[in-house]
Amino acid sequence: MASKSRAVSAKGAEEFRPYVTRALPVTAELVCADNTGAKILRIAQVTKYKGRHSRQPAGAVGDLVTVTVKKGPAELRKQIFGAVIIRQKYPIRRVNGTRIAFEDNAAVLVTPEGEIKGTDIKGPVAAEAAEKWPRIANLASFIV
């Protein structure tokens, strides 16, 4: 019986992404860490999530998620936006063996093209998110 071939050329070189525990399931509420005016975001969908039957999709630091604004100005509320998770409470294990956990779960709103909606990011940003999203790294005041 022939085994399936795993051609690397078909997929291209995949970026190195250390494993980060997916700690933020769908319906989790996040703090909006940018200056768009939104205060609380709720995860509606995790983009590019490959799941399993009856397992709830969940996101981690650096993931692009679809969110709705639960608290904020009227023109932003009840609308769907893209967001990138920049902090999570659940500890992240780094390649060097250290673990890092943040005080809150936070995200920043992004446009469909991947540009950040706000012009400033409040609080620290995880290095995993800054590495994956260069625009976030440029705006971040503090990368941990």
N, C-alpha and C positions, 0 to 999 in steps of 0.2 A: 504494500500500500504506500503510495507516494505521500510524503508530508507536504504541507503548505509551504510555499516559498515565502521568505520574508525579504523581499527586495527593498533595499534602502533607497535606491534611486527613485522609486515610485512616490515616496513620501517626502523626500528631501531631508536635509539635516535638521533635526529637531533641536530646539534650544534646551539647554540644561536647566531644569527647574527642580530644585530640591523639594522633597515631599513636605507639604504643609497640611496638617490635619484640617479637614473641611469642617469647621465648627459653627458655621452660620447657615441654618436651614432656611428654606422658603418660609416666609412670614416673620422672619426675625427682624427686629427693628434696630436701625443703626443711627448714629449721630451723623449729621451732615457736617463735614469738617472744612467746607469752603465758604466763601462769602456770597453765595448766590441768594441767600435769604431763607432757604429751606432749613428746617431744624431737625425733623425726624423723618427717616426714610424706611420703607418696608420692602423687603426683598420679595419680588414676584416670580422671578425666574433666574436660574444660573445659566449663563451663556456657555455653550460648548461643554455641557455636562453630560457625561455618559454614565447612566445609572444602572440600576438593577430593579427588577419587579418589586413593587411596594416599598422601595426605599425612597425617602424624601430627598430631593436634590438639595445640596448644600454647597456653600462657597467658602473660600479661604482668602487670606491676604493675597492681593495681586489679581484676583479673579474679577472679570467683568460680569456684572449682574444687572438685571432689569429691576428697577425700583419704582415705587410710587411715593409721592411726597405726602406724608400723613399730617405734618405740622409745618406751617410756613405761610407765606403770602398766598392770597386767593388765586393769583394767576399761575402758581406752581402746583397747588393742591389738586389731587385727583387726576394727575397726569402721569404718563409713563416716561421715564428717563433711563438712560444707561448710567451706571455708576461703577467705580472701581473701589474695592475694599482696601483700605490702607492700614487698618488696625483691627486686631481681634483679641478678646480677653483670654481665650484658650492658648496655652503656651505653644510657641513655635520652636521646634528643635532645629538649630543651625547645624551645618556640616561639621563645624569645629567642636560640636558637643554641647555648646551652651544653649540655654532655653531663654526665650524672651516672651513676656506676656504684657499686654497693655491694660490700662484702666478701663477702657471702653471699646465697643465695636464701632468703627467709623468708616465712612466712605466719602468719596467726592463725586459730584455729578460730572458726566462727560457727554459730549455731543456724539451723534452717530459716526462721525469721522474720527473720533478718538481724542479730540481736543477737550481741554478742561473748561467747563462753563464759567467757573469763578476765576478770580485773579490772585487769590491768596489761599493758603492751606493753614488751618489752625492746628497746632499740636504736632507731635512727632509722626513720622511716616516710617513704616517697616521697610527695611532694605530690600526685601523680596518684592514689594510693590514698586519701589523706586527703580529697581533693576529692570523690571519688565515694562514699565511705563516711563520713558524719559521725560515726558512733559510734566509728570508729577514730580520727578526728581528736581526739575528746574524750579518749580514753585515751592517745594518743601523748604521750610526754614530749618528743620531738624530731622535728619535721617538716622534711625537706630538700627 
